[in-house]
């Protein structure tokens, strides 16, 4: 009897072990890896291109009336004669613009939230040199003189801005407004015959806004292995401070003598000479490489 009970117990143990071996093994729990939340915080640099066009309404006119004694106008026999020159400026400026920008953004709450930042850019702009070339002559101008439109407005060769930015991000989409300091310079060809003048460096302000979208990190545009590549479309209004209109309306080719609107040459009279702000709008697209947080 004792041997029977021992055999039964051994059989039961073997059966239980075999059943346990047939049971499925418990798998290890999966490791959860959270997807990083995108943030606009970080430094960035990039480039842009677009179109700039005049945003002002200017209609300046200067009239110069001179007697024969002034030497400004000549009769057909090259004897001093009476005459008048009427200068006007109604032409506009527009052309290609392109350049680069650098900046820094800080987002208060990753994902969606308020974003503040600062950006600086430098731009080439092709406004040409055809401003202020409108003139009507009554009488025969002295062939020794080069006449210069005193209302002539500058072409703009380059401009730049340093602006603050504030906006709201909806994850990878950022809507923002921007504004700050602007500067620019260029040269002017305001003459009828080749005399050329230069414009000084000018400053002013810029304001605008835009929308920016962050592409995935593994975008094919991410040549520099940055934390993100962003695309933006931006509109900007730029106003450079008013510059005084030139008071020179003619220059002698032989002697260099300048004829000015604020000096009396015989019965020379002047009317409505004025300066103006250089105002223009820019529509541009840009590409930025962001370096910093994901």
Short mmCIF file of the C-alpha atoms (twelve columns), coordinates in Angstrom:
data_MODEL
# 
_entry.id   MODEL 
# 
loop_
_atom_site.group_PDB 
_atom_site.id 
_atom_site.type_symbol 
_atom_site.label_atom_id 
_atom_site.label_alt_id 
_atom_site.label_comp_id 
_atom_site.label_asym_id 
_atom_site.label_seq_id 
_atom_site.Cartn_x 
_atom_site.Cartn_y 
_atom_site.Cartn_z 
_atom_site.pdbx_PDB_model_num 
ATOM 1   C CA . UNK A 1   0.000  0.000   0.000   1 
ATOM 2   C CA . UNK A 2   2.792  2.310   0.880   1 
ATOM 3   C CA . UNK A 3   4.502  1.651   -2.466  1 
ATOM 4   C CA . UNK A 4   1.214  2.337   -4.276  1 
ATOM 5   C CA . UNK A 5   0.823  5.736   -2.618  1 
ATOM 6   C CA . UNK A 6   4.425  6.646   -3.396  1 
ATOM 7   C CA . UNK A 7   4.009  5.698   -7.039  1 
ATOM 8   C CA . UNK A 8   0.776  7.721   -7.294  1 
ATOM 9   C CA . UNK A 9   2.429  10.806  -5.818  1 
ATOM 10  C CA . UNK A 10  5.340  10.571  -8.226  1 
ATOM 11  C CA . UNK A 11  2.942  10.178  -11.168 1 
ATOM 12  C CA . UNK A 12  0.964  13.223  -10.079 1 
ATOM 13  C CA . UNK A 13  4.143  15.335  -9.813  1 
ATOM 14  C CA . UNK A 14  5.307  14.313  -13.277 1 
ATOM 15  C CA . UNK A 15  1.887  15.093  -14.759 1 
ATOM 16  C CA . UNK A 16  1.842  18.542  -13.172 1 
ATOM 17  C CA . UNK A 17  5.347  19.296  -14.465 1 
ATOM 18  C CA . UNK A 18  4.413  18.240  -17.985 1 
ATOM 19  C CA . UNK A 19  1.276  20.421  -17.901 1 
ATOM 20  C CA . UNK A 20  3.268  23.425  -16.711 1 
ATOM 21  C CA . UNK A 21  5.738  22.945  -19.550 1 
ATOM 22  C CA . UNK A 22  2.879  23.094  -22.038 1 
ATOM 23  C CA . UNK A 23  1.588  26.461  -20.712 1 
ATOM 24  C CA . UNK A 24  2.539  29.618  -22.780 1 
ATOM 25  C CA . UNK A 25  5.291  31.770  -21.343 1 
ATOM 26  C CA . UNK A 26  4.349  35.278  -20.138 1 
ATOM 27  C CA . UNK A 27  5.737  37.919  -22.586 1 
ATOM 28  C CA . UNK A 28  7.623  40.952  -21.261 1 
ATOM 29  C CA . UNK A 29  5.527  44.149  -21.241 1 
ATOM 30  C CA . UNK A 30  6.222  46.488  -24.229 1 
ATOM 31  C CA . UNK A 31  8.484  49.471  -23.601 1 
ATOM 32  C CA . UNK A 32  6.589  52.730  -24.225 1 
ATOM 33  C CA . UNK A 33  8.661  55.422  -25.998 1 
ATOM 34  C CA . UNK A 34  6.862  58.807  -25.937 1 
ATOM 35  C CA . UNK A 35  6.936  60.845  -29.140 1 
ATOM 36  C CA . UNK A 36  8.767  64.139  -28.463 1 
ATOM 37  C CA . UNK A 37  6.524  67.205  -28.450 1 
ATOM 38  C CA . UNK A 38  7.612  69.736  -31.059 1 
ATOM 39  C CA . UNK A 39  8.781  73.148  -29.869 1 
ATOM 40  C CA . UNK A 40  9.782  76.254  -31.820 1 
ATOM 41  C CA . UNK A 41  12.448 77.109  -29.266 1 
ATOM 42  C CA . UNK A 42  15.913 77.403  -30.756 1 
ATOM 43  C CA . UNK A 43  18.184 79.305  -33.119 1 
ATOM 44  C CA . UNK A 44  17.563 79.259  -36.859 1 
ATOM 45  C CA . UNK A 45  19.070 80.534  -40.086 1 
ATOM 46  C CA . UNK A 46  17.898 80.474  -43.684 1 
ATOM 47  C CA . UNK A 47  17.241 82.355  -46.879 1 
ATOM 48  C CA . UNK A 48  14.305 83.924  -48.708 1 
ATOM 49  C CA . UNK A 49  13.189 85.339  -52.041 1 
ATOM 50  C CA . UNK A 50  10.212 87.369  -53.160 1 
ATOM 51  C CA . UNK A 51  8.895  90.528  -54.786 1 
ATOM 52  C CA . UNK A 52  8.951  94.130  -53.562 1 
ATOM 53  C CA . UNK A 53  6.781  96.957  -54.840 1 
ATOM 54  C CA . UNK A 54  6.198  100.628 -54.112 1 
ATOM 55  C CA . UNK A 55  3.627  101.296 -51.400 1 
ATOM 56  C CA . UNK A 56  3.526  105.097 -51.650 1 
ATOM 57  C CA . UNK A 57  1.541  107.656 -53.591 1 
ATOM 58  C CA . UNK A 58  3.844  110.480 -54.603 1 
ATOM 59  C CA . UNK A 59  3.276  113.193 -57.162 1 
ATOM 60  C CA . UNK A 60  6.006  115.799 -56.923 1 
ATOM 61  C CA . UNK A 61  6.508  118.626 -59.409 1 
ATOM 62  C CA . UNK A 62  9.199  121.296 -59.681 1 
ATOM 63  C CA . UNK A 63  9.026  124.147 -62.199 1 
ATOM 64  C CA . UNK A 64  12.121 126.137 -63.168 1 
ATOM 65  C CA . UNK A 65  11.476 129.356 -65.150 1 
ATOM 66  C CA . UNK A 66  14.535 131.301 -66.326 1 
ATOM 67  C CA . UNK A 67  15.282 134.412 -68.373 1 
ATOM 68  C CA . UNK A 68  17.949 134.577 -71.045 1 
ATOM 69  C CA . UNK A 69  20.400 136.173 -68.617 1 
ATOM 70  C CA . UNK A 70  20.490 133.014 -66.501 1 
ATOM 71  C CA . UNK A 71  22.280 130.992 -69.181 1 
ATOM 72  C CA . UNK A 72  20.034 127.999 -68.499 1 
ATOM 73  C CA . UNK A 73  18.181 128.147 -71.809 1 
ATOM 74  C CA . UNK A 74  19.366 129.134 -75.297 1 
ATOM 75  C CA . UNK A 75  17.768 130.323 -78.499 1 
ATOM 76  C CA . UNK A 76  18.549 128.370 -81.686 1 
ATOM 77  C CA . UNK A 77  21.548 130.648 -82.285 1 
ATOM 78  C CA . UNK A 78  22.915 129.687 -78.825 1 
ATOM 79  C CA . UNK A 79  22.080 133.147 -77.555 1 
ATOM 80  C CA . UNK A 80  20.643 133.279 -74.071 1 
ATOM 81  C CA . UNK A 81  16.882 132.865 -74.155 1 
ATOM 82  C CA . UNK A 82  13.889 132.429 -71.920 1 
ATOM 83  C CA . UNK A 83  12.714 128.964 -71.018 1 
ATOM 84  C CA . UNK A 84  11.227 126.634 -68.444 1 
ATOM 85  C CA . UNK A 85  11.753 123.072 -67.243 1 
ATOM 86  C CA . UNK A 86  9.003  121.140 -65.481 1 
ATOM 87  C CA . UNK A 87  10.155 118.073 -63.540 1 
ATOM 88  C CA . UNK A 88  7.687  115.496 -62.293 1 
ATOM 89  C CA . UNK A 89  7.880  112.141 -60.571 1 
ATOM 90  C CA . UNK A 90  5.041  109.678 -60.849 1 
ATOM 91  C CA . UNK A 91  6.917  106.484 -61.591 1 
ATOM 92  C CA . UNK A 92  6.884  103.520 -59.211 1 
ATOM 93  C CA . UNK A 93  9.499  101.051 -58.061 1 
ATOM 94  C CA . UNK A 94  9.176  97.284  -58.023 1 
ATOM 95  C CA . UNK A 95  11.400 94.278  -58.492 1 
ATOM 96  C CA . UNK A 96  12.962 91.086  -57.158 1 
ATOM 97  C CA . UNK A 97  14.266 90.825  -53.620 1 
ATOM 98  C CA . UNK A 98  16.236 88.062  -51.943 1 
ATOM 99  C CA . UNK A 99  18.549 87.478  -49.009 1 
ATOM 100 C CA . UNK A 100 19.066 85.666  -45.746 1 
ATOM 101 C CA . UNK A 101 17.912 85.757  -42.133 1 
ATOM 102 C CA . UNK A 102 18.953 84.533  -38.692 1 
ATOM 103 C CA . UNK A 103 16.936 84.484  -35.494 1 
ATOM 104 C CA . UNK A 104 15.910 82.879  -32.231 1 
ATOM 105 C CA . UNK A 105 12.486 81.713  -31.015 1 
ATOM 106 C CA . UNK A 106 11.284 80.811  -27.540 1 
ATOM 107 C CA . UNK A 107 8.056  78.871  -27.025 1 
ATOM 108 C CA . UNK A 108 6.551  79.017  -23.531 1 
ATOM 109 C CA . UNK A 109 4.689  75.686  -23.758 1 
ATOM 110 C CA . UNK A 110 5.780  72.952  -26.197 1 
ATOM 111 C CA . UNK A 111 3.134  71.752  -28.620 1 
ATOM 112 C CA . UNK A 112 0.729  74.675  -28.821 1 
ATOM 113 C CA . UNK A 113 1.437  78.008  -27.203 1 
ATOM 114 C CA . UNK A 114 2.834  81.526  -27.437 1 
ATOM 115 C CA . UNK A 115 6.118  82.017  -29.298 1 
ATOM 116 C CA . UNK A 116 8.353  85.097  -29.051 1 
ATOM 117 C CA . UNK A 117 11.576 85.763  -30.900 1 
ATOM 118 C CA . UNK A 118 13.909 88.124  -32.693 1 
ATOM 119 C CA . UNK A 119 15.067 88.066  -36.331 1 
ATOM 120 C CA . UNK A 120 17.587 89.988  -38.445 1 
ATOM 121 C CA . UNK A 121 17.752 89.889  -42.233 1 
ATOM 122 C CA . UNK A 122 19.701 91.501  -45.080 1 
ATOM 123 C CA . UNK A 123 18.212 91.787  -48.568 1 
ATOM 124 C CA . UNK A 124 19.224 92.652  -52.099 1 
ATOM 125 C CA . UNK A 125 16.476 94.493  -53.951 1 
ATOM 126 C CA . UNK A 126 16.297 95.357  -57.647 1 
ATOM 127 C CA . UNK A 127 14.314 98.567  -57.927 1 
ATOM 128 C CA . UNK A 128 16.252 99.770  -60.955 1 
ATOM 129 C CA . UNK A 129 17.335 103.339 -61.615 1 
ATOM 130 C CA . UNK A 130 14.505 104.812 -63.630 1 
ATOM 131 C CA . UNK A 131 12.992 107.056 -60.996 1 
ATOM 132 C CA . UNK A 132 12.550 110.749 -61.549 1 
ATOM 133 C CA . UNK A 133 13.376 110.879 -65.258 1 
ATOM 134 C CA . UNK A 134 10.276 112.796 -66.314 1 
ATOM 135 C CA . UNK A 135 10.858 116.333 -67.619 1 
ATOM 136 C CA . UNK A 136 9.219  118.762 -70.034 1 
ATOM 137 C CA . UNK A 137 11.207 121.661 -71.518 1 
ATOM 138 C CA . UNK A 138 9.791  124.914 -72.878 1 
ATOM 139 C CA . UNK A 139 12.559 126.491 -74.918 1 
ATOM 140 C CA . UNK A 140 15.995 125.077 -75.772 1 
ATOM 141 C CA . UNK A 141 18.092 123.905 -72.801 1 
ATOM 142 C CA . UNK A 142 21.715 125.004 -72.740 1 
ATOM 143 C CA . UNK A 143 23.628 122.035 -74.263 1 
ATOM 144 C CA . UNK A 144 26.419 122.518 -71.715 1 
ATOM 145 C CA . UNK A 145 24.070 121.620 -68.883 1 
ATOM 146 C CA . UNK A 146 22.953 118.279 -67.521 1 
ATOM 147 C CA . UNK A 147 19.510 118.634 -66.011 1 
ATOM 148 C CA . UNK A 148 18.684 116.687 -62.855 1 
ATOM 149 C CA . UNK A 149 15.196 116.056 -61.604 1 
ATOM 150 C CA . UNK A 150 15.141 117.532 -58.080 1 
ATOM 151 C CA . UNK A 151 12.217 115.228 -57.285 1 
ATOM 152 C CA . UNK A 152 14.239 112.179 -58.336 1 
ATOM 153 C CA . UNK A 153 13.663 109.270 -55.989 1 
ATOM 154 C CA . UNK A 154 16.313 106.772 -55.178 1 
ATOM 155 C CA . UNK A 155 16.624 103.299 -56.434 1 
ATOM 156 C CA . UNK A 156 17.183 100.885 -53.572 1 
ATOM 157 C CA . UNK A 157 20.086 98.468  -53.801 1 
ATOM 158 C CA . UNK A 158 19.714 96.780  -50.433 1 
ATOM 159 C CA . UNK A 159 17.775 96.905  -47.190 1 
ATOM 160 C CA . UNK A 160 17.656 95.009  -43.941 1 
ATOM 161 C CA . UNK A 161 15.658 94.739  -40.732 1 
ATOM 162 C CA . UNK A 162 16.029 93.782  -37.073 1 
ATOM 163 C CA . UNK A 163 12.582 92.793  -35.813 1 
ATOM 164 C CA . UNK A 164 10.813 91.260  -32.869 1 
ATOM 165 C CA . UNK A 165 8.350  88.419  -33.496 1 
ATOM 166 C CA . UNK A 166 5.343  87.240  -31.495 1 
ATOM 167 C CA . UNK A 167 2.868  84.575  -32.465 1 
ATOM 168 C CA . UNK A 168 0.935  81.457  -31.540 1 
ATOM 169 C CA . UNK A 169 1.914  77.944  -32.511 1 
ATOM 170 C CA . UNK A 170 -0.497 75.125  -33.212 1 
ATOM 171 C CA . UNK A 171 2.088  72.364  -32.937 1 
ATOM 172 C CA . UNK A 172 4.052  72.654  -36.212 1 
ATOM 173 C CA . UNK A 173 2.133  75.660  -37.585 1 
ATOM 174 C CA . UNK A 174 3.066  79.146  -36.373 1 
ATOM 175 C CA . UNK A 175 1.123  82.349  -37.035 1 
ATOM 176 C CA . UNK A 176 3.077  85.488  -36.122 1 
ATOM 177 C CA . UNK A 177 3.333  89.251  -36.333 1 
ATOM 178 C CA . UNK A 178 6.611  91.137  -36.576 1 
ATOM 179 C CA . UNK A 179 7.974  94.681  -36.392 1 
ATOM 180 C CA . UNK A 180 11.102 96.692  -35.698 1 
ATOM 181 C CA . UNK A 181 14.042 98.624  -37.127 1 
ATOM 182 C CA . UNK A 182 14.770 98.898  -40.883 1 
ATOM 183 C CA . UNK A 183 17.657 100.346 -42.885 1 
ATOM 184 C CA . UNK A 184 18.570 100.692 -46.544 1 
ATOM 185 C CA . UNK A 185 20.679 102.444 -49.131 1 
ATOM 186 C CA . UNK A 186 20.996 102.780 -52.866 1 
ATOM 187 C CA . UNK A 187 21.983 105.073 -55.689 1 
ATOM 188 C CA . UNK A 188 20.007 107.359 -57.920 1 
ATOM 189 C CA . UNK A 189 20.202 108.255 -61.586 1 
ATOM 190 C CA . UNK A 190 18.084 111.378 -61.691 1 
ATOM 191 C CA . UNK A 191 19.682 113.040 -64.649 1 
ATOM 192 C CA . UNK A 192 19.084 113.793 -68.300 1 
ATOM 193 C CA . UNK A 193 22.537 113.392 -69.731 1 
ATOM 194 C CA . UNK A 194 24.511 111.236 -67.344 1 
ATOM 195 C CA . UNK A 195 25.024 113.158 -64.115 1 
ATOM 196 C CA . UNK A 196 24.663 110.714 -61.250 1 
ATOM 197 C CA . UNK A 197 23.966 111.301 -57.572 1 
ATOM 198 C CA . UNK A 198 24.143 109.005 -54.560 1 
ATOM 199 C CA . UNK A 199 21.707 108.576 -51.724 1 
ATOM 200 C CA . UNK A 200 22.858 108.323 -48.150 1 
ATOM 201 C CA . UNK A 201 22.193 105.483 -45.735 1 
ATOM 202 C CA . UNK A 202 18.677 105.758 -44.337 1 
ATOM 203 C CA . UNK A 203 16.782 104.166 -41.467 1 
ATOM 204 C CA . UNK A 204 13.153 103.586 -40.625 1 
ATOM 205 C CA . UNK A 205 10.826 100.800 -39.519 1 
ATOM 206 C CA . UNK A 206 9.236  97.590  -40.774 1 
ATOM 207 C CA . UNK A 207 6.058  95.730  -39.790 1 
ATOM 208 C CA . UNK A 208 4.211  92.687  -41.061 1 
ATOM 209 C CA . UNK A 209 3.288  89.094  -40.363 1 
ATOM 210 C CA . UNK A 210 3.338  85.586  -41.733 1 
ATOM 211 C CA . UNK A 211 2.783  81.879  -41.334 1 
ATOM 212 C CA . UNK A 212 5.494  79.237  -40.835 1 
ATOM 213 C CA . UNK A 213 5.313  75.435  -40.995 1 
ATOM 214 C CA . UNK A 214 7.844  72.960  -39.591 1 
ATOM 215 C CA . UNK A 215 8.561  69.914  -41.761 1 
ATOM 216 C CA . UNK A 216 9.450  66.529  -40.205 1 
ATOM 217 C CA . UNK A 217 13.044 66.191  -39.049 1 
ATOM 218 C CA . UNK A 218 13.777 63.562  -41.709 1 
ATOM 219 C CA . UNK A 219 12.628 65.860  -44.539 1 
ATOM 220 C CA . UNK A 220 14.683 65.579  -47.733 1 
ATOM 221 C CA . UNK A 221 15.362 69.334  -47.372 1 
ATOM 222 C CA . UNK A 222 17.245 68.798  -44.109 1 
ATOM 223 C CA . UNK A 223 20.740 68.937  -45.598 1 
ATOM 224 C CA . UNK A 224 22.327 70.196  -42.374 1 
ATOM 225 C CA . UNK A 225 20.793 67.630  -39.976 1 
ATOM 226 C CA . UNK A 226 19.006 70.390  -38.083 1 
ATOM 227 C CA . UNK A 227 16.267 69.718  -35.548 1 
ATOM 228 C CA . UNK A 228 13.681 70.997  -38.040 1 
ATOM 229 C CA . UNK A 229 13.265 72.613  -41.433 1 
ATOM 230 C CA . UNK A 230 10.600 75.306  -41.632 1 
ATOM 231 C CA . UNK A 231 8.894  77.001  -44.570 1 
ATOM 232 C CA . UNK A 232 7.365  80.459  -44.276 1 
ATOM 233 C CA . UNK A 233 5.380  83.010  -46.253 1 
ATOM 234 C CA . UNK A 234 5.713  86.586  -45.031 1 
ATOM 235 C CA . UNK A 235 4.433  90.037  -45.875 1 
ATOM 236 C CA . UNK A 236 6.370  93.109  -44.781 1 
ATOM 237 C CA . UNK A 237 5.862  96.870  -45.026 1 
ATOM 238 C CA . UNK A 238 9.082  98.944  -44.938 1 
ATOM 239 C CA . UNK A 239 9.273  102.711 -44.464 1 
ATOM 240 C CA . UNK A 240 12.634 104.465 -44.676 1 
ATOM 241 C CA . UNK A 241 12.731 107.995 -43.294 1 
ATOM 242 C CA . UNK A 242 11.995 111.002 -45.409 1 
ATOM 243 C CA . UNK A 243 14.949 112.409 -47.347 1 
ATOM 244 C CA . UNK A 244 15.141 115.979 -48.531 1 
ATOM 245 C CA . UNK A 245 14.735 116.513 -52.237 1 
ATOM 246 C CA . UNK A 246 17.881 117.677 -53.992 1 
ATOM 247 C CA . UNK A 247 18.002 121.406 -54.672 1 
ATOM 248 C CA . UNK A 248 20.287 120.944 -57.702 1 
ATOM 249 C CA . UNK A 249 18.404 120.940 -60.993 1 
ATOM 250 C CA . UNK A 250 21.287 121.472 -63.483 1 
ATOM 251 C CA . UNK A 251 25.062 121.037 -63.621 1 
ATOM 252 C CA . UNK A 252 27.507 122.537 -66.134 1 
ATOM 253 C CA . UNK A 253 29.416 119.807 -67.960 1 
ATOM 254 C CA . UNK A 254 32.359 122.118 -68.646 1 
ATOM 255 C CA . UNK A 255 32.765 123.927 -65.332 1 
ATOM 256 C CA . UNK A 256 30.845 121.772 -62.828 1 
ATOM 257 C CA . UNK A 257 28.777 124.785 -61.738 1 
ATOM 258 C CA . UNK A 258 25.579 123.678 -59.999 1 
ATOM 259 C CA . UNK A 259 22.292 125.486 -60.504 1 
ATOM 260 C CA . UNK A 260 20.220 125.218 -57.342 1 
ATOM 261 C CA . UNK A 261 16.551 125.776 -56.692 1 
ATOM 262 C CA . UNK A 262 17.254 127.829 -53.565 1 
ATOM 263 C CA . UNK A 263 19.511 130.346 -55.330 1 
ATOM 264 C CA . UNK A 264 18.382 133.084 -57.664 1 
ATOM 265 C CA . UNK A 265 19.830 133.003 -61.186 1 
ATOM 266 C CA . UNK A 266 18.342 136.078 -62.872 1 
ATOM 267 C CA . UNK A 267 14.590 135.478 -62.836 1 
ATOM 268 C CA . UNK A 268 14.754 131.750 -62.049 1 
ATOM 269 C CA . UNK A 269 11.765 130.719 -59.953 1 
ATOM 270 C CA . UNK A 270 10.996 127.409 -58.304 1 
ATOM 271 C CA . UNK A 271 7.837  125.743 -57.115 1 
ATOM 272 C CA . UNK A 272 6.964  122.623 -55.096 1 
ATOM 273 C CA . UNK A 273 10.204 120.821 -54.426 1 
ATOM 274 C CA . UNK A 274 9.867  118.240 -51.686 1 
ATOM 275 C CA . UNK A 275 11.264 115.034 -50.293 1 
ATOM 276 C CA . UNK A 276 9.479  111.840 -49.429 1 
ATOM 277 C CA . UNK A 277 9.656  108.609 -47.497 1 
ATOM 278 C CA . UNK A 278 10.727 105.489 -49.337 1 
ATOM 279 C CA . UNK A 279 7.852  103.077 -48.717 1 
ATOM 280 C CA . UNK A 280 7.522  99.611  -50.163 1 
ATOM 281 C CA . UNK A 281 5.925  96.254  -49.455 1 
ATOM 282 C CA . UNK A 282 7.565  92.846  -49.682 1 
ATOM 283 C CA . UNK A 283 5.948  89.460  -50.254 1 
ATOM 284 C CA . UNK A 284 8.448  86.637  -49.823 1 
ATOM 285 C CA . UNK A 285 8.854  82.937  -49.120 1 
ATOM 286 C CA . UNK A 286 11.600 81.591  -46.902 1 
ATOM 287 C CA . UNK A 287 13.318 78.403  -45.752 1 
ATOM 288 C CA . UNK A 288 14.832 78.089  -42.264 1 
ATOM 289 C CA . UNK A 289 16.991 75.484  -40.542 1 
ATOM 290 C CA . UNK A 290 16.289 75.295  -36.804 1 
ATOM 291 C CA . UNK A 291 18.979 74.183  -34.358 1 
ATOM 292 C CA . UNK A 292 18.117 73.389  -30.774 1 
ATOM 293 C CA . UNK A 293 15.263 71.567  -29.093 1 
ATOM 294 C CA . UNK A 294 13.179 69.097  -31.042 1 
# 
